Amino acid sequence: MIATQFIRVKKLNRRSFLQAGATAAGGLMLGFYLPEKSPLAAQTSSAAPAKLNAFVRIGADDSVTLMIHKSEMGQGTVTSLSMLLAEELECDWTKIRNEFPLVDPAYGAMMGAYGSLSIRTSWMPLRQAGAQAREMLISAAAQKWGVDKSQCRAENNNIVNTASNAKLSFGSLAEDAAKLPLPQVKLKDPSQYQLIGTSKKRLDTPAKVNGTATFGLDIKRPGMLYASLQRCPVFGGKVASFDATKAKSMPGVKNVVQISNGVAVVADNTWAAAEARKALTIQWDEGSRANTSSASLRQMFADLAEKPGANARKSGDAAAAMSGAAQKLEAVYEAPYLSHAPMEPLNCTAVVTDDSCEIWVGTQIQSVAQQTAAGITKLPPSKIAIHTEFLGGGFGRRGGADFIGEAVEIAKALKGTPVKLTWTREDDIQHDTYRPASYTKFAAGLDADGWPVALTGTVVCPSFGGLRNGVDSTGVEGIVTHTYDIPNQDIQYHPPDAGIPVSYWRSVGFSQNCYFMESFIDEMAAATKKDPVEFRRRLLSKDPKNSRYLNVLNVAAEKAGWGKPLPAGHYHGVGIVNNLGSFNAQVAEVSVNQGKVKVHRVVCAVDCGQIVNKAGVTQQIESGIVYGLSAALKIGITLDHGRVQQTNFNTYDPLRIDEMPVVEVYLVENHENPGGIGEAATPTIVPAVINAVFAATGKRVRSLPIKAESLA
């Protein structure tokens, strides 16, 4: 059961609109390719469509084509971006079509869908593109009629002469309009929106349901071969020697190629390549990480936590406040490495010649894919074409290009032959670039009334966003970014050299740090017997800038029935966060039976600023909750002798359908700039569940995933 309601609140002060993105002639744009027969590609017509600006093309058949400048990995980008364009263009929603251009410098230096940026960085450019195209069409119509353009308006793929009611279609005006200069435009006031803020069915759903949508795994090229790659089981290891005699004798095998990451078998189908790969005899130089284990890594992290680190946040005098505190609390929180585990395993198809490289891939960051290929082929970026397919899940994993580089290396060795590299599920889980493990040691000082006067913390987390003054901001976000009223704080950071490849995971540093911070806030409340919701209200109420936090907290608490009787054995827990400009509070209702946690109901209130597609926002909140629940209840990556111990979904077990709770989503509406929504809900569900478990059992879960023995 899924329920969604919309809550209106008082209009808040509007921040200045995002200026990131585009000039009048273009914007943030990324390459995306669909085959000619894809139902999302523009239908061909006898005349080439007229390009009105970087985003908009209009055909003689009145079709409107939006050049989608983000990847579609299930988050609804195709639909939401089309809504932004159509809102200002005044086109028939049923006639809008989508194409995805190749990477081109005209569309920006870094093309990609990551960090929940798709709407945030398109909010201005796409509306502006739609308004520009509209005004150009109006001007073209006014010239044909010999009237002032103020006498014309756009309506339903037509320009209407308001004096005579005469109409000219977009298609009949497009060629003339395309010759006009880009105009200065005024965008609609929110009170004029007709599409933005409504619920629309997703444009890509029919193609995905009927099987005509093209994912990376679907790509076929003339003369294509298929590759499977054996990598060293220890991170950082390399091939010492190998014998491919047996593999080469197996049916369908065409070649065996050594590349920087291992040994690839190339065959006339994926099954033949994968089976022959098992016949390879490889001697590995496992390197310095061969004895790495989860236990040794944890000890490394714990040792670092006892040492002074780089300053991540400092205010007041935490040491003095702590020494004078009436009550002191200490706690250590831990989170494991996590795999992304998208449903579609990683794959990439590439063909390399002396003067070109062409790639078909589901990628989140096309610019990185192109740069990676350029580094391997030594070709200029202009000679490298990135065709982006639908992504069968990304969660940050497809922002990297390691798998793309592998495919390009293999294809380079088989010059002129298209090669598709496909990872197995085991490859995906055992050779991921993981969400980093993290270890945080907290201490808090409370005054005589039970309110915090000091907070200290040492965060030990491998760097995955780069260091500045010794601190990776992504490693500490969610802790240093909180806005609770705690006057004296000292947060320090260590980046351990763990040797495990890491990268962005859905909600990035918030995924573990919201759990740490919101659980420790609950510990403060419990230590002085204060209600967790009231405790947060008090700590947020002094600063008017926290009004959006308070709004979602109040809505979630009210809708969940916080403080009211629950069914026997059921308990509530709460968590709250501002992640990427979207505020959300969640209340989880759980029960615990013989150490097994059951999540019955989740109530989430979310304020993501101006909503584009209500249905899309709700879907992303639900999706984020599922993803976060898996991390809370079930999954974790462990290592022994340098090897990842999890292999497939039987040992890396995500949430199953019968474990899904009832989810209620309440959208708090306003006209603030849009925040990111794809990652907003993932971090908050974890502390909401953990805090409910404490309410049920009196036991604090400070290490994930929850283990039954820790609740016995």
ABEGO torsion letter per residue (X at the ends): XBBBBBBBBBBBBBBBBBABGBBAABBBBBBBBBBAABAABBBBBABBBBBABAABBBBAAGBBBBBBABBBAGAGAAAAAAAAAAAAAGBBAAABBBBBBBBBAAAEABBEBBGGAAAAAAAAAAAAAAAAAAAAAAAAAAAAAGBBAAABBBBGGBBBBAAAGBBBBAAAAAAAAAABBBBBBBBBBAAABAABGBBBBBAAAAAAAAGABBBAAABBBBGBBBBBBBBBABBGBBBABBBAAAAAABBGBABBBBBAAEBBBBBABAAAAAAAAAABBBBBBAEAAAABBAAAAAAAAAAAAABBBBBABBBEBAAAAAAABABBBBBBBBBBBBBAGBABBBBBBBBBBAABBBBBBBBABAAAAAAAAAAAAGBBAAABBBBBBBBBEAGGAAABAAAAAAAAAAAAABBGBBBBBBBBAAAAAAABBBBBBBBBBBBBBBBAAGBBABBBBBBBBBBAAEBBGGBBAAAABGAAABABBBABBBBBBBBBBAGBBBBBBBGEAAAAAAAAAAAAAAAAAAAAGBBAAAAAAAAAAABAAAAAAAAAAAAAAAAAGBGBBBBBGBBBBBBBBBBGGBBBBBBBBBBBBGGBBBBABBBBBBBAEBBABAAAAAAAAAAAAAAAAAAAAABBBBBBGGBBABABAAABBBBBAAABBBBBBBBBBBABBBBBAAAAAAAAAAAAAAAAAAAAAGBBBABOBBBAAAAX
